Amino acid sequence: MDWNLILDYGIRVLGIAIGTLAATFMSIIFAKIKAKLSEAKVSAFIDKCVRAAEQQFPNLGKKTGPEKFAYVMEIVKKKYPKLDEGYLKPLIEGAVYAVSEQTKQIAKESKTEEAAKINNLTIG
């Protein structure tokens, strides 16, 4: 029995096994990174669409909410037809919430600046 030959084949088999595991691991990691990047691209696109809807339909109360949602959903479905509406709806709602919070913050800052200007005029 030639132990060198057995050792040589054992090392080769071990190398192939380690290479296969490394390739599998890297493909899984690559797939996860790709999914995260795709999700980020979809979210960024949805944010842009929500902002466009805010410009397209002036804020006239709750009547425009469904119109804005339909507008955003239509555009997103054109770009990403394979995505499910059940998946898209929370992303759109989240983007709408973020835009409304930013709008509130801007309005709040504007009121604070106006109040400061008024106080400076009355004091000065």
N, C-alpha and C positions, 0 to 999 in steps of 0.2 A: 504494500500500500504506500503510495507516494503522498506524503503529507504536504509537500510543497504544492502539488497539483490541487489538492483539496483546499488548501489555504488560498491559493490563487483564485479558484472558482468561488469560494466563499466571499472573498473581498469583492469580486466582480458583482455577485448577486447583491451584496450589501450596498454597493455603490449604485446599482440600478434601483434598488428599493429606496434609498435616500434621495436619489434624483427624482424618482416618481413622486415621493411625498413632497419634496420641495416644489415641484412643478404644480402639483395639486394645490398646495397651500398658496402659492403665488397667484394661481388663477382665481381662487376664492377671494383673496385680498383685492385683486384687480377688479373683480366683479362688484365687490362691495364699494370700492372707491368710485367706480363708474356709476353705480346706482345713486350714490350720494351726490355726485356731480350732476347727474340727470335730474335728480329731485331739486337741487338748487337752481338749475336752469329753468325748470318748470315754475318754481316758486317766484323767481325773479320775473319771468314772463307774465305770470298772473298779477304780480304787483303792478307792472307797467300797464296791463289791461285794465285793472281797477282804477288806476289814476286816469287813464284815457276815458273810461266810462264816467268818471266824475266831471271831466271836461265836456264830454259829449252831451250828457244830460244834466242840466243845471239842477241844483238842489231845490226841488219844489215840494218837499215833504216826502211822505212814504210812498206816494204813487210811483216814483221813479225807481224805487228799490228793485222790484221785479224786472223792470226794463234794463236796469244796469246789470243785474245778475245774468239775464238772458244774453245781453250784449257780450259780457265777459266770457260766458260759457261758450257762446258761438265761436268767438275768436280762438279760444283755447282749444276747442274741439277741432277746429280747422288745422291748427298747427300740430296738435297731439291727438289724432283720431283714435288711437288705441287706448287712451286713458278713460277709465270709467268715471261717470258723473258722480258716483258715490265717493270716489277718491278726490275728485276735483272740488266738490262743494265745500268741504271744510277748509281747503286751501284758499278758496275764493273768500269765504267768510272771514278767515284769519287776515287776509289782505285788506278787506273792507274795514275790519276792526282797527288794524294798524293805521290806515289812512284816516279814519275818523278820530283816533287818538292824537295823531299828528296835527289834524285840523284844530282840535280842541286846545292843544298845547300852543299852537300859533295864535289862536284867538286870545288865550289867557295872557300870553306874553304881550300881545298888542294892547290889551286893556291895561296891563301893568305899565307899559310905556306911556300910554295916554294919561294915566293917573299921575305918573311922575312929571310929565310935562305940565299938567294942570297945577300940580303942587308947586312946581318951580315958578310958574307965572304968578300964582297968588302970593307966594312968599317973597319973590324977587321984586 
